């Protein structure tokens, strides 16, 4: 399951706005997280991309 920062508001166009997303028991590497946050990727695409990378 995914954990989203409590400061992240999912009503804001589902964009990350410099907030980072973590897996339970596994934090995404800072560089990857920062890059994706700065690009404001859509959450669903982020989930799919990271999930594929972790498999």
C-alpha positions as CSV (number, residue, x, y, z in Angstrom):
1,X,0.0,0.0,0.0
2,X,1.0,3.6,-0.6
3,X,1.4,6.2,2.1
4,X,1.0,9.9,1.1
5,X,2.3,12.7,3.2
6,X,-0.5,14.1,5.4
7,X,0.4,17.6,4.1
8,X,-0.4,16.5,0.6
9,X,-3.9,17.5,-0.5
10,X,-5.3,15.0,-3.1
11,X,-7.8,17.6,-4.3
12,X,-5.1,19.7,-5.8
13,X,-5.2,18.3,-9.3
14,X,-3.5,15.1,-8.0
15,X,-0.1,16.8,-8.3
16,X,2.7,16.4,-5.9
17,X,3.7,20.0,-5.2
18,X,7.1,18.9,-3.8
19,X,5.6,16.3,-1.5
20,X,7.1,12.9,-1.5
21,X,5.4,9.5,-1.5
22,X,6.6,6.5,0.4
23,X,5.9,2.8,0.3
24,X,5.2,1.1,3.7
25,X,8.6,0.0,4.9
26,X,10.4,1.4,1.9
27,X,11.1,5.1,1.2
28,X,11.7,6.2,-2.4
29,X,15.2,7.4,-3.0
30,X,15.4,11.2,-2.4
31,X,16.7,12.0,-5.9
32,X,13.9,10.0,-7.7
33,X,11.3,11.4,-5.3
34,X,12.5,15.0,-5.8
35,X,12.6,14.7,-9.5
36,X,9.0,13.3,-9.7
37,X,7.7,15.9,-7.2
38,X,9.3,18.8,-9.1
39,X,7.7,17.5,-12.3
40,X,4.2,17.3,-10.7
41,X,3.5,13.9,-12.3
42,X,0.0,12.5,-12.0
43,X,-0.2,10.2,-9.0
44,X,-1.4,7.2,-11.0
45,X,1.5,7.4,-13.4
46,X,3.9,7.8,-10.5
47,X,2.5,4.7,-8.8
48,X,2.7,2.7,-12.0
49,X,6.3,3.9,-12.8
50,X,7.6,3.3,-9.3
51,X,5.9,-0.1,-8.9
52,X,7.5,-1.3,-12.1
53,X,10.9,-0.1,-11.0
54,X,10.6,-1.9,-7.7
55,X,9.5,-5.2,-9.3
